[in-house]
Amino acid sequence: MGPFRHVMEGYRVVDFTQFVAGPVAGRILAEMGAEVIKIEIAPRGDGSRVFAAFKDNRSAFFVQHNRGKKSLCVDPKKPAGLEIIKGLIARADVFIENFTPGVIGRMGLGYEAVRAINPRVVMCSLSSFGQDGPLALAPGFDPSGAAYSGMIDMQGEPDGPPVGMGGAVGDTNAGVSAAAAIGFALLHRERTGTGQYLDIALVDAYFHCHDRSVHIYSGSKGAIVPRRSGNHTPFYCPAGIFKGKDRYLVITAVTQAQWAGVCRAMGRPELAADPRYDTNEKRAKGGVVEMVERWLQSLPGDDEAMRLLEREHVPVCPVLSVAEAINHPHLRQRGTVATIQDPVYGTMDVPASPVRFTQFPPLDLRAPMLGEHNAEILQNYLGYTRERIRELEAQGVIHRDNR
């Protein structure tokens, strides 16, 4: 491992974010060993502290997205509070914020002000729609980016309404993108000595998730208009969600070789050379989905279907519930599921970081109580006396949860 406990050790991050996208970026940096100071607006702190589920008024949502951070709860509208934040920025490598564009500037913490304080700092703004463009000032959350990116329109049955994503795909991807961009900006700073400004948008992260719809529409000059197709894609067959004997299975046979494997698994190898099924397009319109489902339901169970398809090297997976995924031996052994200790929840499972390094094992991190590190941060980084800290508490400039 060498002298460092993780790859980002020695870097200091001021994380002035809330909810999901920004906190994910800061959490990933903390998981890589960075020292992350989370600025929370007094007196309530990060808005996600009131998101369910709860135990003794502690939000599990907040815990998941803010592990490994130090909490400083401060009122930036008070001059003494703004002075604290500026003092920390002067001593930071990275400054992250995710307010609606324009808000951070009105606080006196826009990039020009930040650069004047610390020209080496990497400042990263995360927002729903970016810092410029007609939608820039519109408020939004994850579903907003999903709607404007065209991703929601691709979810659901062809003759039904669009369906939501079932998870914060854009928020979490924007957070990962921000963490990656910050790392590359720090690499650039090592080469040049200067920081820079990063503009990360949730809608960009969502639009980037289109694996084929955009180029199909554009490449065909609009002749092909991708639409939601339910559980089966019209471009590959058999590829989608199939009803098995006891549960749903995902089968993905996108090549001719994989189609031939499906045919052998079904005990009908002759279909692979049948001209009625020799292209994806023909199979998509030729009743292959129904054929595969009849075969699946004729078997003793879904384990047998998976055994036969896996033997032919056809990708097949069971559709797991959240509870099944949490307890799946592969996700457990690989560390995809992280088991953490929290002072309120005790043992708790959360998604592990998707970023992995062979030289650095995962760090044992916990989420802070509101304002838990006020005194530590003000004393150690800014040289405030205990008397001054008590004055700031009395004036409402800083706040902490006294549990």
N, C-alpha and C positions, 0 to 999 in steps of 0.2 A: 504493500500500500504506500510505502514511502512516508513522508512527513505529514501528509494531509489525510484527514478522516474522510473527505469526499472531494469531488472535482471542483466544486465552487467555494470551498472553504477559503476564507480571507476576503470575500466580496461582501459588501454591505448593501442591503436593499431597503429602501423606504417604500413600503407598500400602502398606498393611500387608495384602497379599493374596497368594494363591497359586493355582496351577492355571489356570482359564480365566476365569470370570465377572468376578471382581475385577480381575485383570490386564488384561482387555479394557477395562474402564472406565478404568483408569489410562492405558492405552496410547492410547485415543482422546483423552484430555485432553492427553497429551504430543504427539500428532499435531496438536493445535490450538495448540501452543506453550506449554502450561503446564510449569512446572518440577516434575517428578515424582520424589520421593525414595522409592525402593522399600525398605521394611524387610524384610529376610530374616532368619529365625531362625537363629542360629549353632548348629552349624557348617555345616549342610548347605544352608541357604537354601530357596528356593521348591521345593516338592516336584516341580514339573514339570521341574526341572533334570535329573531322571533319566528323563524321557520320551523315547522314540525320535522321530526318528532322531538318531544321534550322529556327530560327527567330532571326534576328539581330545578325547573326553569332554565336548563341548559339545552341548547339546540344541537341535536346530532348533525343537522345540516351544516351548521357553523363549524363543528368539530372536524368534519370530513375535509372541508375546503381550507382550513386555516391551521393545520398541524405544523408545528415547527416554528411558529412565529412568536414574536414578543409584542404584546399589546400596549400601546400608548393611547389613552383616551383623552383627547384634547379638543378644545373649541377653536377652530381656525378663524372664526369671526372676531375673536378678541385679539388685540395686537400682541399680547404676550403669548397667545397660542400660536399665531402665525410665525412669530419669532422662533418658537421652538421648532416648528416644522422646517423653516429655512435653515436653522442651525444644523439639523440632521441632514438635510440635502447637501450642505457644504461638506459633510463628512461621509457622503454615500458614493457608491459606484453606480447605483441604479435607482431611479425614481419611477414608480408605476402608479397610474391613476386611471379610473374608468368612469368618470363623470360624463354627463352629456357635454358634447363639445361647447366650449365657451365658459363653462362653470369654473374650471380650474384656473382660467385666466382671470376671471372676476375675483377669485380668491387672492390673486397676486402671485400665482404659481404657474403661469404659462411658461412655455419653453424659453422664451427670451429672458424672463426673470430667472428661471432656473439655471440657464447657461451663464448668466452674469454671476450667479452665486458660485457655480462650480462648472467650469467649461469641460471638465472630464466626465461629467455624469451622462449616463445613457438614460434618457427619459422615454418612457413607453406609455402611450395613451391607448386604451381599449375602449371602443364604443360600439353601438349597434350598427351604425352605418358609415363610420369614418369621420374624419375631421373636415372634409369638404364634400361638395355635391349637394343637390337639392334636398336630400333627406338628412343631411348631417345633424341638424338641430332637433330632429324628431326623437322623442324618447322611445325606448324599446327594450325588450327582453329577448330571450332565445326564440320564442315563436315568431317574433317580428322578423328576425333574419331568415328564419325558415320560410316565412310567407313571401318576402321580397326576393328571395333567391330562386324561387320556383321549386324548392324541395318538397314543400308540403303538397303542392299540386300533383306530385308524383307518387304520393302515398294513398293507398286505398283501392277499392274495386273500380273497374272501368265505368260502371253505371251508378256509382255511389258518390258520396261527398268526399272531399279530401280528408285525410286522417292525420292527426298530430304525430310527432316524432317519437313520443314515449320516453324521451330523455333529452338532456341539454347538449345535443350533439354540437351545435354551433358554439355555445359558451365554452365547453371544454376544449374543443378544437382551437378556438381563438386563444384560450389560455396556453395551450401547448405551442401554438404558433408564436405567441408573444415571448414565451420562455426561450424558444429557439432563436428568435430574432435578437433578443437581448444577449444571448451567448455569442452570436456572430458579431454584434456591435461591440462587445467587449474585446473580441479578438481583433477587430479593426482598431480599437483604441490602443491595444498593445502595440500595434504597428505604427500608429500615427500620433498617439498621445491625446487625441480629442474624442469627445463623446458625440452623440447625435440624437435625433428625435425619431421615434418609431410610431407609426400610425397603424394600429391593428383594428380591423373591423369584423364584427360577428358575421355580417352579411357576406364578407369576402370568404370567411372560413366555410360558411354553408355553401356558397356557390362553387367553391373548390371541391365539394363532395360529389358533384355531378361527374360520374365516370364516363358517361356516353351521351347523355341527352343533348348537351350543348353542341358538341361537334356533329352529332347526327342532324340536328336542325340546321346548323349553319352550313355544314358540308353539302347538304341536299338543297341549299338555297330556299329552305322553307317548305320543300315538297313533303318532307317527313316531319310531322309534328309529334314529338314524344308525349305520351299521355300515361297516366297511371294505369297499371295493368293487373293490380291485385297481387295474388300470390305467385304469379308466373310471368316471366318476362317474354315479350313477343320476339326477342332477338335470339334467344337460345332455348333449346328444348331437348330433353326435359331439364329444366332448371327452375326451381322454386320450392314452395312449401307444399308438401304432399300429406294427405291424411293416411296414416298408417293404421295398423291394427288397434293400437292402444293410445297413440299420441301422434303428433305431427313430426314429420322429418323434413329436413332440408336436403335436397339432392341437387347437385350442380354438375350436369354433364354438358359442357359447352363445346367439346370437340367431337369429331367423328369417332375417334378412338374411345372416348368416354361413352358415347352412344352405343358403340359396339359392346362395351363392357356392361352397360345396362341390359342389353339384349341377352348376353350370356347369363347374367345374373337371373333374369326372368326365365331362363330355359328356352329362349327363342332366338338363338344366334342368327337364324336366317334373316331376321328383320334388318340386320345391319346392312345387308346388300339390297334390300328391297327398295326399288326406285320410288315408292310412295313416301319413303322416310329418309331419303339420302341428303337432305339439307335441313338446317334448323327451321327454315321458313315452312317447309312441308310438314315437319313434325309438329310445329306449333299449331298448325291448322288441321292436323290429321288425326286428332283423337289420342295422341300419345300420352297426354296427362292422365286421361281417364284410364288408359291401358295400364299405366304404371300404378295408379291407385288401386285398380282391381287386383293386380298382382300382390301389392303390399298387404291388402286386406285378406288375401287368400292364405297368407303364411301363418304359422303358429303364433308369431309375435314379431315385434319390431327389432329385437336383437338379431333374429335370423335374417331379416332384411338387411340390416347394417353389415352383418357378417358376409353375406353374399356380395353386396356392392363393394365393400372394402377389399374383398378378395380380388375384384376386378379393377381395383384402383380408381373407383368412382367416388368422388367426395360426397359423403353422407354424414349428417349430424342430427341428433335429436334436438328439438326445440325445447330448451330448458327454461323452467321458471327461474325467477330471481333466486329463490331458496335453493333450487337444484344447482344453479351456477355457483353460488357461494360455497356450496359443499362438495363441488365436483373435485375429485382427486387431482386432476391435472392442474386446475386453477389454484388448488391449495399447494401442491408440490412446487409449482413454478413461482408462486408468490404473487400471482395476479390478484389474489385476495390477501389483503394485509390485515393482520390481527393486531390491534393496538390496545394500549391501556389508557383509560381516561379517568381522571379523579372523580367524576360523577357517574359515568356509565360503566366503569370497570372495563372488562374485556369487551371489545367491539370490533366488528369487521368493517373495513372500508376498501374502496378500490385502491390498489397500489399505484405508484407512479408508472407510466408507460415507458419512462426513460431509464435505461439500465446500463451499468458499467461493470465490466468484469473485475476491475481492481477495487471496487468500492461496494461493500454490502449495504443494504438498506439501513437507514438511520432510524433510531427509535425516537419518534417525535410526538408531541402532544399539542393540542390547541390551547391557547391562553384564555384565562378569565378576562373579563373586561377591565382594561387598565392595570392588569396584573404587574406590568413591568415599568410603570410610570417612574417610580423612584430610581430604579436601576438605570434606565435610559437617561434620565435627566442628570443624574449624578455622574455616571461613567462617561457619557459622550459629550455632555454640555457643561459639566462642572458646577451644576446647581447645588446649593447647600440644602440640607434638610429643612432649614427654616424657610428658605425660598419655596421649596416644594409644598410645604404646609400652607404658605400664603396663596400659592396658585390653586390648591384644592379649595381653600376658603372662598376664593374669588370665582370659582366655577370654571377656571381655565382648564383644569384637568379633573378627571373623574375616574373612580375605580369601584369595582364590585367588591364589597368588603367580606364576601363569603369566605 
